[in-house]
Amino acid sequence: MSHTSRLLFTFLFFCLLAQATYPARADANDPPTTARIDSLISLMETTVCNQDSLTLVYYREIEGSLEGYPGGALKALEQLGKMKYCAGDLDSAIFYYRRAAQIGLTHNLSAESVKLLNRLGFYFQTAGLLDSSSFYLHKGLLLAQEVGDSLYIGSSYIGIGILHQHKGQIDKALDAYFQALRIAEKIDDKPLIITAKLNVATIYYDHQPDKLKSSDFLELLDLTRVIGDQLREMSVLEWLGYLKADSSEFEESVAYFNEGLKVNESVRDQNNAILLLQGISYAYNLAGDHEQSITTNNKIIELARSSGYELYLPSMYVNNVSNYLALGRYREAIQDGLLAVEAGKKSGQIELYHKVLQDMAVAYKQLNMPGKAYETQLEYSRLSKTILDAEKSRQLAEMQTKYETESKQSEIELLSREAAIQKLQLAKQEYFLAGLIILILVIIGGAILIYRQRQLRQQQAITDLELEETKKRLVVEQQYRASELKALRSQMNPHFVFNALNSIQEYIMFNEKKLAGKYLGKFADLMRIYLNHSQARAISVAEEVEALNLYLELEKLRFEDALTYEVIMEEGTDNDQIKLPALLLQPYVENALKHGLLHKKTDRKLTVRFSYLEAEAVLRCEVIDNGVGRANSAARNQSRDARHKPFATNAIKSRIELINFNSEKPVEERIEDLYDDAGRAAGTHVVISVPKGAIVDLEV
């Protein structure tokens, strides 16, 4: 049972808890308009995830009457958020829930606000924005404690536990789950008891599997049936199926999964049907029954297509490729591999279709198609997020050697056959020539063969040296390309892109079209510049300044104008002959904002200065901030996440090392901590020195 699947179960449990609603009640003294609004909101709840058009019709009917009725506005926005979530539009769902929560907090609708804050925490976890998730979950917990709502206190702890589990903080996650379990047992809320125990099981499965017992899950199964909770009943049956499969009790495993599918016949939840079928495929795969595993995967593919859950398609095709390889059915493996690549690109699941490329290369190799194998393996290396390890490099080199020397091997074989023919001819002449002539001919023939053999050995040695040099240069080029990709990823940081687009989205939602158009244009310009820079080895100072100004202007939105910055080009730096490596400086600016200035509340200042030292022929690039300093930032990051690693800085350090490869004029980096007169941290000063002529193109 994969870690991703277990987290999916955990999300599902938390989602179900967060869906507990406070029913809309119309007071007997409410005017007819209010009662009508409540009635239409109830209709929205019945159509929200299966009839979007009707949901919008109901909302438009009440939209103009919501002012002055905050409770109705909150519930209507909540239903719009649910509709967007069911449609897979997570950003819009977050937008509507944030507006609803703001209304609830403004008008002291505490109980409703707790539910909305918990839901926002769940959505941000789904989006991978763990800091935002932590903010809303802890805010929801505090509010739940204020109003004394034990159910939502428990559900908040469930969400916080999931957050710690995402960060690898297992002890904290267990503590949160057990707090939720104690609360659930105290108030005797059976759904919360089941949820807490199943979340504890997700940790035990990975770290203490000896603590997992089928008998415990059988008790939970009985409990779900007592309370009539079919969704949790299916989840428990799924757990039992995976536990039996891992214990090699495959028949019992498949029986539990099929029992879950039978329960789902009344629930008719397509997502649960897919998850249970995945469990059956997993059991067959472990049992070595690859044919049945393929059959089950194909059922999942058909169901995913018909129900709109196309996100499952890449993993199913990948599983089929693995099964086909095990059965030696290489052409079918390649066919489903191509489908996996197509579906993975469509859904953005790069890791899945990236992985299957290597399996396809193996299939091509088994079909004696070295050219296709080499091309597929090369595509795999281009997509690789990390430098290829020694084994992958060896496989690539073997395929390349075979591909490039195939014609040379044919020539060698032809020469060997010609030498054999000459030997036969000499043997025939022995019958007709005298002993001395025969001896001379043998000597001459032997000399010719020895000379030719030596020539062939020399040619082979030269070929081997050329191949070895090509392999080395290919590895260096792959490292350089990977570093450029990492640099581009650091500049197109998902947090920055999300924040920028979210700000633009809010301008659009609040009908501030001019501001939205202005910042959307700047965002598009910045993305275009980044993509153009990713194709260049070096850029001018003016081009770097243009990109930095656009980036800082967009980041200023995030700081709500509590940021002052200046980008200075000193005299002499506007010469187009003065270059610096593309994609080099922005990660340092991002670190200054994220790790220095973000932790400071007021008086945030950032200076980027470019100067050219003519005597030394060096371009000096400085990034100066008055933030909290590296030591304070590291302490904050350590308390937030013990495994935190500065991705952008590490990636650019690796890139500088590659730029300096065999360079007589290396690019140098120097970072200084700034202190005030009292010895307190007063910021950070980064200096990047780029000598003229330091940037050398790598060619293979």
C-alpha positions as CSV (number, residue, x, y, z in Angstrom):
1,M,0.0,0.0,0.0
2,S,1.7,3.2,-1.1
3,H,2.3,6.2,1.1
4,T,0.4,8.5,-1.3
5,S,-2.7,6.2,-1.1
6,R,-2.6,6.3,2.7
7,L,-2.4,10.1,2.7
8,L,-5.3,10.1,0.3
9,F,-7.3,8.1,2.9
10,T,-6.3,10.6,5.6
11,F,-7.4,13.5,3.5
12,L,-10.7,11.8,2.9
13,F,-11.4,11.3,6.6
14,F,-10.5,14.9,7.4
15,C,-12.7,16.1,4.5
16,L,-15.6,14.1,5.8
17,L,-15.2,15.6,9.2
18,A,-15.0,19.1,7.8
19,Q,-18.2,18.5,5.9
20,A,-20.2,18.4,9.1
21,T,-22.6,21.3,8.6
22,Y,-24.7,23.5,10.9
23,P,-28.2,23.3,9.2
24,A,-29.7,26.5,7.9
25,R,-32.6,27.5,10.1
26,A,-35.1,30.2,9.3
27,D,-36.4,32.0,12.3
28,A,-40.1,32.2,12.6
29,N,-39.9,36.0,12.6
30,D,-37.5,36.1,9.5
31,P,-39.0,38.0,6.6
32,P,-40.0,36.0,3.6
33,T,-36.9,37.0,1.7
34,T,-34.6,35.4,4.2
35,A,-36.7,32.2,4.3
36,R,-36.5,32.1,0.5
37,I,-32.7,32.5,0.6
38,D,-32.4,29.6,3.1
39,S,-34.6,27.4,0.9
40,L,-32.5,28.1,-2.2
41,I,-29.3,27.5,-0.3
42,S,-30.7,24.1,0.7
43,L,-31.4,23.4,-3.0
44,M,-27.8,24.4,-3.8
45,E,-26.6,21.8,-1.3
46,T,-28.4,19.0,-3.2
47,T,-27.0,20.0,-6.6
48,V,-23.5,21.3,-5.6
49,C,-21.4,18.4,-6.9
50,N,-23.4,17.0,-9.7
51,Q,-25.4,19.8,-11.3
52,D,-23.2,22.9,-11.4
53,S,-25.5,24.8,-13.8
54,L,-28.5,24.5,-11.4
55,T,-26.3,25.5,-8.4
56,L,-25.3,28.7,-10.3
57,V,-29.0,29.3,-11.2
58,Y,-30.0,29.2,-7.5
59,Y,-27.1,31.4,-6.5
60,R,-27.9,34.1,-9.1
61,E,-31.5,34.2,-7.8
62,I,-30.3,35.1,-4.3
63,E,-27.1,37.0,-5.1
64,G,-28.7,40.4,-5.0
65,S,-30.5,39.7,-1.7
66,L,-27.5,38.6,0.4
67,E,-26.4,42.0,1.5
68,G,-27.6,42.5,5.1
69,Y,-27.9,38.7,5.7
70,P,-24.3,37.5,6.5
71,G,-25.4,34.0,7.5
72,G,-27.0,33.5,4.1
73,A,-24.0,35.0,2.3
74,L,-21.6,32.7,4.2
75,K,-23.6,29.6,3.3
76,A,-24.0,30.6,-0.4
77,L,-20.3,31.2,-0.8
78,E,-19.5,27.9,1.0
79,Q,-21.7,26.1,-1.6
80,L,-19.9,27.8,-4.4
81,G,-16.6,26.7,-2.9
82,K,-17.8,23.1,-2.7
83,M,-18.9,23.3,-6.3
84,K,-15.5,24.5,-7.5
85,Y,-13.7,21.8,-5.4
86,C,-15.8,19.0,-6.9
87,A,-15.0,20.5,-10.4
88,G,-11.3,20.3,-9.6
89,D,-10.8,24.1,-9.4
90,L,-8.9,24.2,-6.1
91,D,-7.8,27.9,-6.4
92,S,-11.4,29.1,-6.9
93,A,-12.6,26.9,-4.0
94,I,-10.0,28.5,-1.7
95,F,-11.1,32.0,-2.9
96,Y,-14.8,31.4,-2.0
97,Y,-14.1,29.7,1.3
98,R,-11.8,32.6,2.3
99,R,-14.5,35.1,1.6
100,A,-17.0,33.0,3.5
101,A,-14.7,32.7,6.5
102,Q,-14.0,36.5,6.4
103,I,-17.8,37.1,6.6
104,G,-18.1,34.6,9.5
105,L,-15.3,36.2,11.5
106,T,-16.5,39.7,10.9
107,H,-20.0,38.9,12.1
108,N,-19.0,36.6,15.0
109,L,-20.5,33.5,13.3
110,S,-18.0,31.4,15.3
111,A,-19.4,27.9,14.8
112,E,-19.6,28.3,11.0
113,S,-16.2,30.0,10.9
114,V,-14.5,27.1,12.6
115,K,-15.8,24.7,9.9
116,L,-14.7,27.0,7.1
117,L,-11.2,27.5,8.6
118,N,-10.7,23.8,8.9
119,R,-11.8,23.3,5.3
120,L,-9.4,26.0,4.2
121,G,-6.6,24.1,6.0
122,F,-7.5,21.0,4.2
123,Y,-7.6,22.7,0.8
124,F,-4.2,24.3,1.3
125,Q,-2.8,20.9,2.3
126,T,-4.2,19.5,-1.0
127,A,-2.5,22.3,-2.9
128,G,0.8,21.6,-1.1
129,L,0.9,25.0,0.7
130,L,1.7,23.7,4.1
131,D,2.4,27.1,5.8
132,S,-1.0,28.5,4.8
133,S,-2.6,25.2,5.9
134,S,-1.0,25.5,9.3
135,F,-2.2,29.1,9.7
136,Y,-5.9,28.2,9.0
137,L,-5.9,25.0,11.0
138,H,-4.4,26.6,14.1
139,K,-6.7,29.6,13.8
140,G,-9.7,27.1,13.5
141,L,-8.4,25.2,16.6
142,L,-8.2,28.4,18.7
143,L,-11.7,29.5,17.6
144,A,-13.1,26.0,18.3
145,Q,-11.6,26.2,21.8
146,E,-13.1,29.6,22.4
147,V,-16.6,28.4,21.5
148,G,-16.1,25.0,23.2
149,D,-17.0,22.9,20.2
150,S,-15.4,19.5,21.0
151,L,-16.1,18.0,17.6
152,Y,-14.3,20.7,15.8
153,I,-11.5,20.8,18.3
154,G,-11.0,17.1,17.5
155,S,-11.2,17.6,13.7
156,S,-8.7,20.5,13.9
157,Y,-6.3,18.1,15.6
158,I,-6.8,15.6,12.8
159,G,-5.9,18.3,10.2
160,I,-2.9,19.4,12.3
161,G,-1.7,15.8,12.6
162,I,-1.9,15.4,8.8
163,L,0.2,18.6,8.5
164,H,2.9,17.2,10.7
165,Q,2.8,13.9,8.9
166,H,3.4,15.8,5.6
167,K,6.5,17.4,7.1
168,G,7.8,14.1,8.5
169,Q,7.2,15.1,12.1
170,I,5.9,11.7,13.1
171,D,5.9,12.2,16.9
172,K,3.9,15.5,16.6
173,A,1.5,13.9,14.2
174,L,0.9,10.9,16.6
175,D,0.4,13.3,19.5
176,A,-2.2,15.3,17.5
177,Y,-4.1,12.1,16.4
178,F,-4.2,10.8,20.0
179,Q,-5.5,14.2,21.3
180,A,-8.3,13.9,18.7
181,L,-8.9,10.3,19.8
182,R,-9.2,11.3,23.5
183,I,-11.7,14.0,22.6
184,A,-13.7,11.7,20.4
185,E,-13.9,9.0,23.1
186,K,-14.9,11.7,25.7
187,I,-17.8,12.9,23.6
188,D,-18.4,9.4,22.2
189,D,-18.3,10.6,18.6
190,K,-17.9,7.4,16.7
191,P,-17.0,8.8,13.3
192,L,-14.2,10.9,14.9
193,I,-13.0,7.8,16.8
194,I,-12.8,5.8,13.6
195,T,-11.0,8.7,11.8
196,A,-8.4,9.2,14.5
197,K,-7.6,5.5,14.7
198,L,-7.3,5.1,10.9
199,N,-4.9,8.2,10.8
200,V,-2.8,6.6,13.5
201,A,-2.7,3.4,11.4
202,T,-1.2,5.4,8.4
203,I,1.8,6.1,10.6
204,Y,2.1,2.6,12.1
205,Y,2.0,1.2,8.6
206,D,5.2,3.0,7.6
207,H,7.1,3.1,10.9
208,Q,5.7,0.4,13.4
209,P,3.9,-2.2,11.3
210,D,4.0,-4.7,14.1
211,K,1.4,-2.6,16.0
212,L,-1.2,-3.1,13.2
213,K,-3.5,-6.0,13.8
214,S,-6.4,-7.2,11.7
215,S,-8.5,-7.7,14.8
216,D,-8.3,-3.9,15.5
217,F,-9.7,-3.1,12.1
218,L,-12.4,-5.8,12.4
219,E,-13.6,-3.9,15.6
220,L,-13.6,-0.7,13.6
221,L,-15.5,-2.4,10.8
222,D,-18.2,-3.5,13.3
223,L,-18.4,0.1,14.6
224,T,-18.9,1.6,11.1
225,R,-21.7,-0.9,10.5
226,V,-23.3,0.0,13.9
227,I,-23.5,3.7,13.0
228,G,-24.3,3.0,9.3
229,D,-21.3,4.9,8.0
230,Q,-20.7,3.3,4.6
231,L,-17.9,5.6,3.5
232,R,-15.8,4.7,6.5
233,E,-16.8,1.1,6.2
234,M,-15.3,1.0,2.7
235,S,-12.1,2.6,4.1
236,V,-11.7,0.0,6.8
237,L,-12.4,-2.8,4.3
238,E,-9.7,-1.3,2.1
239,W,-7.2,-1.3,5.0
240,L,-8.0,-4.9,5.8
241,G,-7.4,-5.7,2.1
242,Y,-4.0,-4.1,2.1
243,L,-3.0,-5.7,5.4
244,K,-3.9,-9.2,4.1
245,A,-2.1,-8.5,0.8
246,D,1.1,-7.5,2.6
247,S,0.8,-10.7,4.7
248,S,0.6,-12.8,1.4
249,E,-3.0,-13.8,2.2
250,F,-4.1,-12.8,-1.3
251,E,-7.5,-14.5,-1.5
252,E,-8.6,-12.9,1.8
253,S,-7.2,-9.6,0.5
254,V,-9.2,-9.7,-2.7
255,A,-12.3,-10.7,-0.8
256,Y,-12.1,-7.6,1.4
257,F,-11.7,-5.3,-1.5
258,N,-14.7,-6.9,-3.3
259,E,-16.7,-6.5,-0.1
260,G,-15.9,-2.8,-0.2
261,L,-17.1,-2.7,-3.9
262,K,-20.3,-4.3,-2.9
263,V,-20.9,-1.7,-0.2
264,N,-20.1,1.0,-2.8
265,E,-23.0,-0.3,-5.0
266,S,-25.4,1.7,-2.8
267,V,-23.0,4.6,-2.2
268,R,-22.1,4.9,-5.9
269,D,-18.9,6.8,-5.2
270,Q,-16.7,6.4,-8.3
271,N,-13.6,7.5,-6.5
272,N,-13.9,4.8,-3.8
273,A,-14.6,2.3,-6.5
274,I,-11.3,3.2,-8.2
275,L,-9.4,3.0,-4.9
276,L,-10.8,-0.4,-4.1
277,L,-10.0,-1.7,-7.6
278,Q,-6.5,-0.4,-7.2
279,G,-6.2,-2.5,-4.0
280,I,-7.3,-5.6,-6.0
281,S,-4.7,-4.9,-8.7
282,Y,-2.0,-4.4,-5.9
283,A,-2.9,-7.8,-4.4
284,Y,-2.7,-9.6,-7.8
285,N,0.6,-7.9,-8.5
286,L,2.1,-9.1,-5.2
287,A,0.8,-12.6,-5.9
288,G,2.5,-12.6,-9.2
289,D,-0.8,-12.9,-11.1
290,H,0.1,-10.2,-13.6
291,E,-2.7,-11.1,-16.1
292,Q,-5.4,-10.4,-13.4
293,S,-3.6,-7.3,-12.4
294,I,-3.7,-6.0,-16.0
295,T,-7.4,-6.9,-16.3
296,T,-8.2,-5.0,-13.1
297,N,-6.1,-2.0,-14.2
298,N,-8.0,-1.9,-17.5
299,K,-11.3,-1.8,-15.5
300,I,-10.0,1.2,-13.5
301,I,-8.9,2.9,-16.7
302,E,-12.4,2.5,-18.2
303,L,-14.1,3.7,-15.0
304,A,-11.7,6.7,-14.6
305,R,-12.5,7.8,-18.2
306,S,-16.3,7.4,-17.8
307,S,-16.4,9.2,-14.5
308,G,-14.0,12.0,-15.2
309,Y,-11.3,10.8,-12.8
310,E,-8.6,11.0,-15.4
311,L,-6.0,11.8,-12.8
312,Y,-5.7,8.0,-12.1
313,L,-4.9,7.2,-15.8
314,P,-1.1,7.7,-15.7
315,S,-0.6,5.4,-12.7
316,M,-2.8,2.7,-14.1
317,Y,-0.9,2.7,-17.4
318,V,2.4,2.7,-15.5
319,N,1.2,-0.4,-13.5
320,N,0.3,-2.1,-16.8
321,V,3.8,-1.4,-18.2
322,S,5.3,-3.1,-15.1
323,N,3.0,-6.1,-15.5
324,Y,3.7,-6.4,-19.3
325,L,7.4,-6.3,-18.7
326,A,7.2,-9.1,-16.1
327,L,5.2,-11.2,-18.6
328,G,7.7,-10.4,-21.4
329,R,5.0,-8.7,-23.5
330,Y,7.3,-5.8,-24.6
331,R,5.2,-4.4,-27.5
332,E,2.1,-4.0,-25.2
333,A,4.4,-2.5,-22.5
334,I,5.5,0.1,-25.1
335,Q,1.9,0.8,-26.1
336,D,0.7,1.4,-22.6
337,G,3.9,3.4,-21.9
338,L,3.0,5.8,-24.7
339,L,-0.5,6.2,-23.2
340,A,1.0,6.8,-19.8
341,V,3.2,9.6,-21.2
342,E,0.2,11.2,-23.0
343,A,-2.0,11.0,-19.9
344,G,0.8,12.2,-17.6
345,K,1.5,15.2,-19.7
346,K,-2.2,16.1,-19.9
347,S,-2.6,15.9,-16.1
348,G,0.8,17.3,-15.2
349,Q,2.0,14.2,-13.4
350,I,5.6,14.4,-14.6
351,E,7.0,11.9,-12.1
352,L,4.8,9.1,-13.4
353,Y,5.4,9.4,-17.1
354,H,9.1,10.3,-16.4
355,K,9.5,6.9,-14.6
356,V,7.8,4.9,-17.3
357,L,10.2,6.1,-20.0
358,Q,12.9,3.9,-18.4
359,D,10.7,0.9,-18.5
360,M,9.9,1.6,-22.2
361,A,13.7,1.9,-22.9
362,V,14.1,-1.6,-21.4
363,A,11.2,-2.9,-23.7
364,Y,12.8,-1.4,-26.8
365,K,16.1,-2.9,-25.8
366,Q,14.5,-6.4,-25.5
367,L,12.9,-5.9,-28.9
368,N,16.4,-5.2,-30.3
369,M,15.6,-1.6,-31.1
370,P,18.7,0.2,-29.8
371,G,17.9,3.4,-31.6
372,K,14.5,3.8,-29.9
373,A,15.9,2.6,-26.6
374,Y,18.6,5.3,-26.8
375,E,16.1,8.0,-27.7
376,T,13.8,7.0,-24.9
377,Q,16.5,6.9,-22.4
378,L,17.8,10.2,-23.5
379,E,14.3,11.7,-23.1
380,Y,14.3,10.2,-19.6
381,S,17.6,11.9,-18.7
382,R,16.3,15.3,-20.0
383,L,13.3,15.1,-17.7
384,S,15.3,13.9,-14.7
385,K,15.1,16.3,-11.7
386,T,18.4,15.2,-10.3
387,I,21.8,14.3,-11.8
388,L,21.8,10.8,-13.2
389,D,23.5,8.3,-10.8
390,A,26.4,6.1,-11.9
391,E,24.1,3.2,-12.9
392,K,21.9,5.3,-15.2
393,S,24.9,6.9,-16.8
394,R,26.4,3.4,-17.5
395,Q,23.2,2.3,-19.1
396,L,23.0,5.4,-21.3
397,A,26.7,5.0,-22.3
398,E,26.2,1.4,-23.2
399,M,23.3,2.2,-25.5
400,Q,25.1,5.1,-27.0
401,T,28.2,3.0,-27.6
402,K,26.2,0.3,-29.3
403,Y,24.3,2.8,-31.4
404,E,27.4,4.8,-32.6
405,T,29.8,1.8,-33.1
406,E,27.3,-0.5,-34.8
407,S,28.7,0.3,-38.3
408,K,32.3,-0.1,-37.0
409,Q,31.6,-3.5,-35.7
410,S,30.2,-4.5,-39.1
411,E,33.5,-3.3,-40.8
412,I,35.6,-5.3,-38.3
413,E,33.5,-8.5,-39.0
414,L,34.0,-8.0,-42.7
415,L,37.8,-7.6,-42.4
416,S,37.9,-10.8,-40.2
417,R,36.0,-12.7,-42.9
418,E,38.4,-11.4,-45.6
419,A,41.4,-12.5,-43.5
420,A,39.9,-16.0,-43.1
421,I,39.5,-16.2,-46.9
422,Q,43.1,-15.3,-47.4
423,K,44.2,-18.0,-45.1
424,L,42.2,-20.6,-47.1
425,Q,43.8,-19.4,-50.3
426,L,47.3,-19.7,-48.8
427,A,46.5,-23.2,-47.6
428,K,45.5,-24.2,-51.2
429,Q,48.8,-22.9,-52.6
430,E,50.8,-25.1,-50.3
431,Y,50.1,-28.1,-52.6
432,F,51.6,-26.3,-55.6
433,L,54.6,-24.5,-54.3
434,A,57.9,-25.7,-53.1
435,G,58.8,-25.7,-49.4
436,L,60.8,-22.5,-49.6
437,I,58.1,-20.6,-51.5
438,I,55.4,-21.9,-49.1
439,L,57.5,-20.7,-46.1
440,I,58.0,-17.2,-47.6
441,L,54.3,-16.9,-48.3
442,V,53.4,-18.0,-44.8
443,I,55.8,-15.5,-43.3
444,I,54.5,-12.7,-45.6
445,G,50.9,-13.7,-44.9
446,G,51.5,-13.8,-41.1
447,A,53.1,-10.4,-41.3
448,I,50.2,-9.0,-43.1
449,L,47.7,-10.4,-40.6
450,I,49.8,-9.1,-37.6
451,Y,50.0,-5.7,-39.2
452,R,46.3,-5.6,-39.9
453,Q,45.4,-6.8,-36.5
454,R,47.6,-4.1,-34.9
455,Q,45.9,-1.5,-37.1
456,L,42.5,-2.7,-36.0
457,R,43.5,-2.6,-32.3
458,Q,44.7,0.9,-32.7
459,Q,41.5,2.0,-34.4
460,Q,39.5,0.3,-31.6
461,A,41.6,2.1,-28.9
462,I,41.0,5.4,-30.6
463,T,37.2,4.7,-30.8
464,D,37.2,3.7,-27.1
465,L,38.9,6.9,-26.1
466,E,36.5,9.0,-28.1
467,L,33.5,7.3,-26.6
468,E,34.9,7.7,-23.0
469,E,35.5,11.4,-23.7
470,T,32.0,11.8,-25.1
471,K,30.6,10.0,-22.0
472,K,32.4,12.5,-19.7
473,R,31.3,15.5,-21.7
474,L,27.7,14.2,-21.8
475,V,27.6,13.9,-18.0
476,V,29.0,17.5,-17.6
477,E,26.4,18.7,-20.1
478,Q,23.6,16.9,-18.3
479,Q,24.7,18.4,-15.0
480,Y,24.8,21.9,-16.5
481,R,21.3,21.4,-18.1
482,A,19.9,20.1,-14.8
483,S,21.4,23.1,-12.9
484,E,19.7,25.4,-15.4
485,L,16.4,23.6,-14.9
486,K,16.8,23.9,-11.1
487,A,17.6,27.6,-11.5
488,L,14.5,28.2,-13.7
489,R,12.4,26.2,-11.1
490,S,13.7,28.4,-8.3
491,Q,12.7,31.5,-10.3
492,M,9.3,30.1,-11.2
493,N,8.7,29.2,-7.5
494,P,5.2,27.7,-7.0
495,H,4.6,29.8,-3.9
496,F,5.5,33.0,-5.8
497,V,3.4,32.0,-8.8
498,F,0.4,31.0,-6.6
499,N,0.6,34.3,-4.6
500,A,0.9,36.4,-7.7
501,L,-2.0,34.7,-9.5
502,N,-4.1,34.7,-6.3
503,S,-3.6,38.5,-6.0
504,I,-4.6,39.0,-9.6
505,Q,-7.6,36.7,-9.1
506,E,-8.8,38.8,-6.2
507,Y,-8.5,42.0,-8.3
508,I,-10.6,40.3,-10.9
509,M,-13.2,39.1,-8.3
510,F,-13.4,42.6,-6.8
511,N,-13.8,44.1,-10.3
512,E,-10.6,46.0,-10.2
513,K,-10.0,45.3,-13.9
514,K,-7.3,47.9,-14.5
515,L,-5.1,46.6,-11.6
516,A,-5.8,43.0,-12.6
517,G,-4.8,43.8,-16.2
518,K,-1.7,45.7,-15.1
519,Y,-0.3,43.0,-12.9
520,L,-1.4,40.2,-15.2
521,G,0.6,41.9,-17.9
522,K,3.6,42.2,-15.7
523,F,3.3,38.6,-14.6
524,A,3.1,37.5,-18.2
525,D,6.2,39.6,-19.1
526,L,8.1,38.1,-16.2
527,M,7.3,34.6,-17.3
528,R,8.3,35.4,-20.9
529,I,11.6,36.9,-19.7
530,Y,12.4,33.8,-17.5
531,L,11.7,31.4,-20.3
532,N,13.9,33.5,-22.7
533,H,16.7,33.6,-20.1
534,S,16.5,29.8,-19.7
535,Q,17.6,29.5,-23.4
536,A,20.6,31.8,-22.9
537,R,24.0,31.1,-21.2
538,A,24.6,34.8,-20.5
539,I,22.5,38.1,-20.4
540,S,23.3,41.8,-20.0
541,V,23.0,43.7,-16.8
542,A,20.1,45.7,-18.3
543,E,18.2,42.4,-19.0
544,E,18.7,41.2,-15.5
545,V,17.6,44.5,-14.0
546,E,14.4,44.4,-16.1
547,A,13.6,40.9,-14.8
548,L,14.4,41.9,-11.2
549,N,12.2,45.0,-11.3
550,L,9.2,43.0,-12.6
551,Y,9.8,40.3,-10.0
552,L,10.1,42.7,-7.1
553,E,7.0,44.7,-8.2
554,L,5.0,41.5,-8.1
555,E,6.5,40.4,-4.8
556,K,5.6,43.8,-3.3
557,L,1.9,42.7,-3.6
558,R,2.7,39.9,-1.2
559,F,4.2,42.3,1.3
560,E,1.2,44.6,0.9
561,D,3.5,47.6,0.0
562,A,5.4,47.1,3.2
563,L,8.6,46.8,1.2
564,T,11.0,49.3,-0.2
565,Y,13.5,48.3,-2.8
566,E,15.9,49.8,-5.4
567,V,17.8,48.2,-8.2
568,I,20.9,50.3,-9.0
569,M,23.0,50.2,-12.2
570,E,26.2,52.1,-11.6
571,E,28.1,53.8,-14.4
572,G,29.7,51.5,-16.8
573,T,27.4,48.5,-16.3
574,D,25.0,49.4,-19.1
575,N,27.6,48.1,-21.6
576,D,26.2,45.1,-23.6
577,Q,29.6,43.5,-23.6
578,I,29.4,43.1,-19.8
579,K,27.5,39.8,-19.1
580,L,26.5,37.6,-16.2
581,P,25.1,34.1,-16.2
582,A,21.4,33.8,-16.9
583,L,19.1,32.7,-14.0
584,L,21.9,33.5,-11.5
585,L,20.8,36.4,-9.2
586,Q,17.1,36.1,-8.7
587,P,17.3,33.2,-6.2
588,Y,19.5,35.4,-3.9
589,V,16.9,38.1,-4.1
590,E,14.2,35.6,-3.3
591,N,16.1,34.3,-0.3
592,A,16.5,37.9,1.0
593,L,12.7,38.3,0.8
594,K,11.7,34.9,2.1
595,H,14.3,34.3,4.8
596,G,15.3,37.9,5.7
597,L,12.5,40.4,5.1
598,L,9.4,38.2,5.4
599,H,10.1,37.7,9.2
600,K,10.4,41.4,9.7
601,K,7.1,43.4,10.2
602,T,8.1,46.9,9.3
603,D,10.8,49.0,7.5
604,R,11.7,46.3,5.0
605,K,14.4,47.4,2.6
606,L,16.2,45.7,-0.2
607,T,18.9,47.0,-2.4
608,V,20.3,45.3,-5.6
609,R,23.5,47.0,-7.0
610,F,25.5,46.3,-10.1
611,S,29.0,47.9,-10.5
612,Y,31.8,47.2,-12.9
613,L,35.4,47.2,-11.5
614,E,37.3,48.1,-14.6
615,A,40.8,47.6,-13.1
616,E,39.9,44.0,-12.2
617,A,37.5,43.5,-15.2
618,V,34.9,42.1,-12.7
619,L,31.1,42.7,-12.6
620,R,30.1,43.0,-8.9
621,C,26.5,42.1,-8.1
622,E,25.3,42.9,-4.5
623,V,22.0,42.0,-2.8
624,I,21.6,43.8,0.5
625,D,18.7,43.5,2.9
626,N,17.9,44.8,6.4
627,G,16.1,41.6,7.4
628,V,16.5,39.4,10.5
629,G,19.8,37.8,9.4
630,R,20.7,34.3,8.5
631,A,21.0,33.0,12.1
632,N,17.5,34.2,13.1
633,S,16.0,32.9,9.8
634,A,17.6,29.5,10.3
635,A,16.3,29.3,13.8
636,R,12.8,30.1,12.6
637,N,13.0,27.6,9.8
638,Q,14.3,24.9,12.2
639,S,11.4,25.4,14.5
640,R,9.0,25.2,11.6
641,D,10.5,22.3,9.8
642,A,13.6,20.4,11.0
643,R,14.2,19.1,7.4
644,H,14.1,22.5,5.8
645,K,16.7,22.9,3.0
646,P,17.3,26.2,1.0
647,F,16.6,24.7,-2.4
648,A,17.2,27.8,-4.6
649,T,20.6,28.6,-2.9
650,N,21.8,25.0,-3.1
651,A,20.8,24.7,-6.7
652,I,22.6,28.0,-7.7
653,K,25.7,27.0,-5.8
654,S,25.8,23.8,-7.8
655,R,25.4,25.8,-11.0
656,I,28.2,28.2,-10.0
657,E,30.5,25.1,-9.6
658,L,29.6,24.0,-13.1
659,I,30.1,27.5,-14.6
660,N,33.6,27.4,-12.9
661,F,34.4,24.0,-14.4
662,N,37.9,24.3,-16.0
663,S,37.6,28.1,-15.8
664,E,40.6,30.2,-15.1
665,K,38.4,33.1,-14.0
666,P,35.8,31.6,-11.6
667,V,32.6,33.3,-10.5
668,E,32.8,33.9,-6.7
669,E,30.1,34.2,-4.1
670,R,30.5,35.9,-0.7
671,I,27.8,36.3,2.0
672,E,28.2,38.6,5.0
673,D,26.0,39.0,8.0
674,L,25.3,42.7,9.0
675,Y,25.1,43.9,12.6
676,D,24.1,47.2,14.2
677,D,26.1,49.1,16.8
678,A,24.6,47.0,19.5
679,G,25.7,43.8,17.9
680,R,22.2,42.7,16.8
681,A,21.5,41.2,13.4
682,A,20.8,43.9,10.9
683,G,20.5,42.1,7.6
684,T,22.6,40.2,5.0
685,H,25.0,41.3,2.3
686,V,25.5,39.0,-0.7
687,V,28.3,39.7,-3.2
688,I,28.6,37.8,-6.6
689,S,31.7,38.6,-8.6
690,V,31.6,37.7,-12.3
691,P,35.0,38.1,-14.1
692,K,34.8,39.1,-17.7
693,G,35.2,36.0,-19.8
694,A,34.1,33.6,-17.0
695,I,31.1,32.2,-18.9
696,V,32.3,29.3,-21.1
697,D,29.8,27.3,-23.3
698,L,29.8,23.6,-22.9
699,E,29.6,21.7,-26.2
700,V,29.3,17.9,-26.7
